[in-house]
Amino acid sequence: MAAAILAHADVLAGVQIADMPGRVEPGAGAIAFAPVMAALARIGRKGLVEAEFNPARAGCEGEQEALAALRRLSLLSSVDPGCGR
């Protein structure tokens, strides 16, 4: 994927991420996201990176793990899922 990003940077418009199998949060599946994010940084990507997935684990714990995964990719700074409220 990183090679495709670098090769087609001139036509890259939208970026949407999820891991696989199962369209789960980054890091819960088989995709290595560090090279993908590095490629986006290398091309100077400043646009939105959308994350559309279902947390791998159900409930509040799954939501917290998904938010932590996005933070590790520097896609999210501070969001509280409101668990326990």
C-alpha angles and dihedrals in degrees: 000000000000091000090051091051091051093045095049103033091124092064100032109125114155128024121200123174138197132143127243151270099039102012092266132158119294110278095027094087143031104293120103101221099182093077091044093052091043090053091050089051092046092056090047095247109188099164132098120294107203121208114203114172147115114247112254090231124049125238134017094324090056091050091050091049091049092051090048090052091054091048090053088057090048090242095120132036110183127353127147113207089209095240114178095018 
